Amino acid sequence: MKCPNCDAPLISGESVFKKNASDFVVFGFGSVNLKMKTDDGEDLLLLDASEKSAAQFCRECGVVVIATEKGRRSAVRKAEDK
């Protein structure tokens, strides 16, 4: 897959929330969800704190593409159609 921003190749991986030991000591078990605030003010849940998701990263410009739950379902349908 190519970056939608700069057309460089994307690196495949997985997005996941992780705490390092110092954050755990300071903040405890508490965790947050990954959300996006749209330009019109709507909060969209992208990734729950306990969830893992497929991700692509561009080393050139730093763009990250994360497959949300909706994206994973449509990706599965596309694979089944082939």
Summary of the structure (lengths in Angstrom):
residues: 82
radius of gyration: 15.4
end to end distance: 17.5
largest distance: 48.8
contacts: 170
relative contact order: 0.25
helix: 24%
strand: 32%
